[in-house]
Amino acid sequence: MNIQIRRLQQGTEAEFVMGLEWLFDPPGSRPPDWDRDRAVERTAQVLASENVALFEARSPQDQLVGVASVYLDILSVRFGRRASIEDLAVHPEWRSRGVGASLLTAARTWAQEHGADYVFLESGVARTEAHRFYLHQGATHAAAAFRWTVEHNR
């Protein structure tokens, strides 16, 4: 397999967002307020930040087969600088072929090169296959995550 991992370039935001939508397939689900156009705009915004890296995986035929995003975020008093892998999605037909591992390596390497002391990734409770993959990649199951959605008046 000759998968190419590279940083996302401006102008390819819509394709990146289409890759994120692979996360909506079962056992995932579409967020209730998902808006593809807004996601494309957000992708363009984060591309402009030096504290974010967006990666894409491409097949030998230049087909998008995976995406990942990593953010330098908090400086924890207890643990140091954290990087968060927010999105890691692989095309269903390309899973278990090394794409996710390659994207994860690229994200972790970028985080280390940018001063992160640890990398954090949260994953939906129903994604048991993904959890096995993360553990196989050397992660530890370190926490339970909780979320509150903030209501905005639009």
C-alpha positions in Angstrom: 0.0 0.0 0.0 1.4 3.4 -1.0 -0.7 5.8 1.0 0.5 9.4 1.0 -0.1 11.5 4.1 0.1 15.3 3.7 -1.0 18.5 5.3 -4.3 19.9 4.0 -3.9 22.8 1.6 -6.3 25.8 1.3 -8.9 25.1 -1.4 -9.6 21.5 -0.3 -11.7 22.3 2.7 -14.9 20.8 1.2 -13.2 17.5 0.5 -11.8 17.4 4.0 -15.4 17.9 5.4 -16.7 15.1 3.2 -14.1 12.9 4.8 -15.3 13.9 8.3 -18.8 12.7 7.3 -17.5 9.1 7.3 -17.7 9.5 11.1 -21.5 9.7 10.8 -21.8 6.1 9.6 -22.8 3.6 12.3 -21.9 3.3 15.1 -21.5 7.1 14.8 -24.2 9.6 14.0 -24.7 13.0 12.4 -24.6 15.8 14.9 -28.1 17.3 15.2 -27.0 20.8 14.0 -24.5 19.6 11.3 -24.2 22.1 8.5 -21.7 21.2 5.8 -21.2 24.8 4.6 -20.5 25.9 8.1 -18.0 23.0 8.5 -16.2 24.1 5.4 -16.0 27.7 6.7 -14.6 26.4 10.1 -12.1 24.2 8.2 -10.8 27.3 6.4 -10.6 29.2 9.7 -8.6 26.5 11.5 -6.2 26.1 8.5 -5.1 29.7 9.2 -4.0 28.8 12.8 -0.4 27.8 13.6 -1.7 25.7 16.4 -3.7 23.3 14.2 -2.7 20.7 11.6 -5.1 19.0 9.3 -3.9 15.9 7.5 -5.3 14.0 4.5 -4.5 10.5 3.4 -4.5 9.8 -0.4 -4.5 6.6 -2.3 -2.1 5.9 -5.1 -4.9 7.1 -7.4 -5.1 10.4 -5.4 -8.4 9.4 -3.8 -9.1 10.9 -0.4 -9.1 7.9 2.0 -8.6 9.5 5.4 -8.5 12.7 7.4 -7.2 13.8 10.8 -7.0 17.0 12.7 -4.8 17.8 15.7 -4.8 20.9 17.9 -2.4 22.3 20.4 -4.8 23.4 23.1 -4.3 23.7 26.8 -1.3 24.0 29.1 -2.3 21.8 32.0 -0.7 22.5 35.4 -0.6 18.8 36.1 0.4 17.3 32.7 1.9 20.0 30.5 1.0 21.0 27.0 -1.8 19.0 25.5 -2.5 18.3 21.9 -6.0 16.9 20.9 -6.7 14.8 18.0 -10.3 15.9 17.3 -11.1 14.1 14.1 -9.7 10.8 12.7 -11.8 9.4 9.9 -11.0 6.7 7.3 -13.1 5.8 4.3 -15.0 2.6 5.1 -13.4 0.7 2.3 -9.9 1.6 3.4 -10.2 0.7 7.1 -7.7 -1.9 8.5 -5.2 -1.1 5.7 -2.9 1.2 7.7 -4.5 4.5 6.8 -5.6 5.3 10.4 -2.2 4.3 11.8 -0.4 6.6 9.3 -2.7 9.5 10.1 -2.3 8.9 13.8 1.5 8.8 13.5 1.4 12.1 11.5 -0.8 13.8 14.0 1.3 12.6 17.0 4.6 13.5 15.3 3.3 17.0 14.5 2.1 17.4 18.2 5.5 16.4 19.5 7.3 18.7 17.1 5.1 21.6 18.3 5.8 21.1 22.0 3.0 18.8 23.2 3.7 16.7 26.3 0.8 14.4 25.6 -1.8 13.7 23.0 -5.5 13.3 23.9 -8.2 11.7 21.8 -11.8 11.3 22.7 -14.0 8.7 21.0 -17.7 7.9 21.2 -18.6 5.1 23.5 -20.1 3.0 20.7 -16.9 3.0 18.7 -15.5 -0.2 20.2 -13.5 -1.1 17.0 -11.8 2.3 17.1 -11.0 1.8 20.8 -9.3 -1.4 20.1 -7.3 0.3 17.3 -6.2 3.1 19.6 -5.1 0.7 22.3 -3.2 -1.3 19.7 -1.5 1.9 18.7 -0.2 2.4 22.3 -2.8 4.6 23.8 -4.0 4.1 27.3 -7.7 4.4 28.3 -7.1 7.3 30.7 -10.4 9.1 31.2 -14.1 9.3 30.6 -15.2 12.4 28.7 -18.4 14.4 29.3 -19.9 17.1 27.1 -22.4 19.9 27.5 -23.8 21.5 24.4 -24.1 25.3 24.7 -27.4 26.6 23.3 -27.0 29.7 21.1 -29.7 32.1 20.0 -29.3 32.1 16.2 
